[in-house]
Amino acid sequence: MLRVFKQYRPNQVARYVKSYFRGRLFITGVGAFEFDCGRLLPPKKRDTKALNVLSEVNREIQHLSAEAY
């Protein structure tokens, strides 16, 4: 299942990744990502914008996990 996000909202993307654990997503203006084990994986096309999004979303996932405890 591929989820398309029309706007980039790190918290919303992080909640989606954390809840579905494995899959693919597309962020308009940024590109496609895969995620596994509740974390975004590096995209095949390594541009700086995509890598910044990757690190920001993974930080949000860590914050969500820390808030649960």
C-alpha positions in Angstrom: 0.0 0.0 0.0 1.4 3.4 -1.0 0.3 6.4 1.0 0.6 9.8 -0.7 1.1 12.9 1.5 0.2 16.1 -0.3 1.9 18.3 2.3 4.9 17.4 4.3 4.1 17.3 8.0 6.8 15.4 9.9 4.6 14.5 12.8 1.8 13.1 10.6 4.3 11.1 8.5 6.0 9.8 11.7 2.7 8.6 13.1 1.9 6.8 9.9 5.3 5.1 9.7 5.1 4.1 13.4 1.6 2.7 13.1 2.0 0.6 9.9 5.7 -0.4 10.6 6.4 -1.5 7.0 5.5 -0.1 3.6 6.0 2.8 1.2 5.0 6.4 1.1 5.3 9.4 -1.2 5.6 13.0 -0.2 4.7 15.5 -2.9 7.7 17.7 -3.6 10.1 15.4 -1.8 9.8 11.9 -3.3 9.2 8.3 -2.5 10.3 6.5 0.7 10.2 3.0 2.0 9.9 2.2 5.7 10.7 -0.9 7.7 10.8 -1.6 11.4 9.0 1.6 12.1 11.8 3.8 10.5 12.2 5.5 7.1 14.9 4.0 5.0 17.2 6.1 2.8 15.8 6.8 -0.6 17.4 5.4 -3.8 17.9 8.9 -5.1 20.1 10.5 -2.5 19.4 14.3 -2.6 19.9 16.6 0.3 16.2 17.5 0.7 15.2 13.8 0.9 17.9 13.0 3.4 16.8 16.0 5.6 13.2 14.7 5.5 14.4 11.3 6.4 16.3 12.4 9.4 13.6 14.8 10.6 10.9 12.1 10.4 13.0 9.5 12.1 13.6 12.1 14.9 9.9 12.6 15.2 9.4 8.8 15.5 12.0 8.7 18.3 10.1 11.5 20.1 6.8 9.6 19.7 8.5 6.5 21.2 9.9 8.5 24.1 6.6 10.0 24.9 5.0 6.6 25.2 7.2 5.8 28.2 
